[in-house]
Amino acid sequence: MKSIRFAHRDQRGITLIEMTVAVALIGLIAAGIAMTISQVMAVNSNTSGKMVAIRQVQQAGDRVSKDVLQAGVVVHNSAGDPFSVSLTIPYFKDDVSGPQEKTIIVDYVIEGGELIRTYNDDGSGPITMVVARHINPAETSFVQVGDVYIFTVGAGFRGQTETREYEIKPRPGS
């Protein structure tokens, strides 16, 4: 029986032209893959920055809205600052002599890009908490229009920004 040969005697491998074409094709494919990966990473980074900005704006809006709705007195400290608010919030506390109506004063300020909430709880000293970070003071304001408060808050992270406006109508009688 005769053996089958797949290569001719004078064929010894691939030519230089074939090798050059193969390397060029591999390079084009690698460049396409690298560009796709870099675009996906850039979109992911932008989306992440936008999500952080949105979340910070939501946190600020939720907290300020809740406090303004509970407040009996809202004072806008507008001495050159578009956002500086004091709220007087009534609450009941059980004492030895029974339930007592008390009030706490809640102050909001923006310092170093952070929305800070400070209040006194039963005279134990001020309690400070950061409500939201990455707040843009130039895009944040608190104004009264008639019987409604307009709280506008802006935040930015990694070049992505978000601004929202909250319309807060305080409880009747406040």
JOKADA-V159487 format. One record per residue. N is the residue number from 0. OMEGA is omega in whole degrees, 0 to 359 (NA if undefined). NEAR is the number of other C-alpha atoms within 10 Angstrom. Layout:
BEGIN
n=N omega=OMEGA near=NEAR
n=N omega=OMEGA near=NEAR
END
This chain:
BEGIN
n=0 omega=181 near=3
n=1 omega=177 near=4
n=2 omega=180 near=5
n=3 omega=179 near=6
n=4 omega=181 near=7
n=5 omega=181 near=6
n=6 omega=175 near=9
n=7 omega=182 near=7
n=8 omega=184 near=7
n=9 omega=180 near=6
n=10 omega=187 near=7
n=11 omega=181 near=8
n=12 omega=181 near=7
n=13 omega=182 near=8
n=14 omega=179 near=8
n=15 omega=179 near=9
n=16 omega=178 near=9
n=17 omega=179 near=10
n=18 omega=180 near=11
n=19 omega=178 near=11
n=20 omega=180 near=11
n=21 omega=180 near=11
n=22 omega=179 near=12
n=23 omega=178 near=12
n=24 omega=178 near=12
n=25 omega=178 near=12
n=26 omega=178 near=12
n=27 omega=179 near=11
n=28 omega=179 near=11
n=29 omega=178 near=12
n=30 omega=178 near=12
n=31 omega=178 near=11
n=32 omega=180 near=11
n=33 omega=179 near=12
n=34 omega=179 near=11
n=35 omega=180 near=12
n=36 omega=181 near=12
n=37 omega=177 near=11
n=38 omega=178 near=11
n=39 omega=179 near=12
n=40 omega=180 near=12
n=41 omega=179 near=12
n=42 omega=179 near=12
n=43 omega=179 near=12
n=44 omega=178 near=15
n=45 omega=179 near=15
n=46 omega=179 near=14
n=47 omega=178 near=15
n=48 omega=179 near=18
n=49 omega=180 near=19
n=50 omega=177 near=17
n=51 omega=179 near=20
n=52 omega=179 near=25
n=53 omega=182 near=20
n=54 omega=179 near=15
n=55 omega=178 near=24
n=56 omega=179 near=27
n=57 omega=179 near=19
n=58 omega=180 near=15
n=59 omega=181 near=23
n=60 omega=180 near=21
n=61 omega=184 near=13
n=62 omega=181 near=13
n=63 omega=179 near=21
n=64 omega=180 near=20
n=65 omega=181 near=12
n=66 omega=180 near=16
n=67 omega=179 near=23
n=68 omega=180 near=17
n=69 omega=189 near=18
n=70 omega=172 near=22
n=71 omega=181 near=17
n=72 omega=177 near=15
n=73 omega=180 near=21
n=74 omega=177 near=12
n=75 omega=180 near=17
n=76 omega=189 near=16
n=77 omega=181 near=13
n=78 omega=178 near=8
n=79 omega=182 near=7
n=80 omega=181 near=16
n=81 omega=179 near=18
n=82 omega=172 near=23
n=83 omega=190 near=19
n=84 omega=172 near=21
n=85 omega=181 near=20
n=86 omega=173 near=23
n=87 omega=185 near=21
n=88 omega=177 near=18
n=89 omega=174 near=15
n=90 omega=179 near=13
n=91 omega=178 near=11
n=92 omega=177 near=13
n=93 omega=179 near=10
n=94 omega=177 near=9
n=95 omega=182 near=7
n=96 omega=179 near=6
n=97 omega=181 near=9
n=98 omega=180 near=11
n=99 omega=175 near=12
n=100 omega=180 near=11
n=101 omega=174 near=14
n=102 omega=171 near=18
n=103 omega=177 near=16
n=104 omega=179 near=17
n=105 omega=178 near=22
n=106 omega=175 near=19
n=107 omega=173 near=22
n=108 omega=174 near=20
n=109 omega=178 near=21
n=110 omega=177 near=12
n=111 omega=179 near=12
n=112 omega=179 near=15
n=113 omega=174 near=20
n=114 omega=187 near=26
n=115 omega=178 near=18
n=116 omega=180 near=21
n=117 omega=176 near=18
n=118 omega=175 near=19
n=119 omega=178 near=15
n=120 omega=179 near=14
n=121 omega=174 near=11
n=122 omega=181 near=8
n=123 omega=182 near=7
n=124 omega=183 near=10
n=125 omega=175 near=14
n=126 omega=184 near=11
n=127 omega=176 near=14
n=128 omega=176 near=13
n=129 omega=181 near=15
n=130 omega=182 near=20
n=131 omega=180 near=22
n=132 omega=177 near=23
n=133 omega=181 near=19
n=134 omega=178 near=26
n=135 omega=183 near=20
n=136 omega=181 near=20
n=137 omega=182 near=12
n=138 omega=184 near=15
n=139 omega=180 near=22
n=140 omega=178 near=18
n=141 omega=182 near=22
n=142 omega=176 near=16
n=143 omega=176 near=15
n=144 omega=185 near=9
n=145 omega=179 near=7
n=146 omega=182 near=10
n=147 omega=174 near=12
n=148 omega=178 near=18
n=149 omega=178 near=16
n=150 omega=177 near=20
n=151 omega=182 near=19
n=152 omega=178 near=25
n=153 omega=178 near=23
n=154 omega=178 near=29
n=155 omega=179 near=22
n=156 omega=180 near=20
n=157 omega=177 near=14
n=158 omega=179 near=10
n=159 omega=182 near=17
n=160 omega=177 near=19
n=161 omega=176 near=22
n=162 omega=178 near=17
n=163 omega=179 near=15
n=164 omega=179 near=15
n=165 omega=177 near=16
n=166 omega=186 near=16
n=167 omega=177 near=18
n=168 omega=182 near=15
n=169 omega=181 near=20
n=170 omega=180 near=11
n=171 omega=178 near=8
n=172 omega=179 near=6
n=173 omega=NA near=13
END
